Amino acid sequence: MARKEDPAFEITFYESVLRRDPRYTDVIEILGGLYTKTGRIADGLKMDRKLVKLEPANATAHYNLACSLALCRRKSDALRTLERAIALGYDDFAWMAKDPDLETLKQNREFQALIAKLKPQS
């Protein structure tokens, strides 16, 4: 029998792990995603900030933080953080262009310029 996803159970489990080890970066990243997926955007933002603080050179952590900031409609913070993610090596422009978390940025000229700069020239 296939295991049924239960985000509430997973959140409770990972929160208990994090209480035992507050610096467990893999768990912080997982919780950030689970919170965001279940609509707990502020909690996801908190986890993303924590992960960036613990791993300041992690490009994906900065990208995820930019997504959380965009979901909170903090466009200038999201763009600045996205630029930092790119500077650290994040380069999946194809995903960035279609990522629903970044929807609030897609009409922004700065965002479009970032995508154009990353997009491979054909």
Secondary structure, 3 states (H helix, E strand, C coil): CCCCCCHHHHHHHHHHHHHHCCCCHHHHHHHHHHHHHCCCHHHHHHHHHHHHHHCCCCHHHHHHHHHHHHHCCCHHHHHHHHHHHHHCCCCCHHHHHHCHHHHHHCCCHHHHHHHHHHCCCC
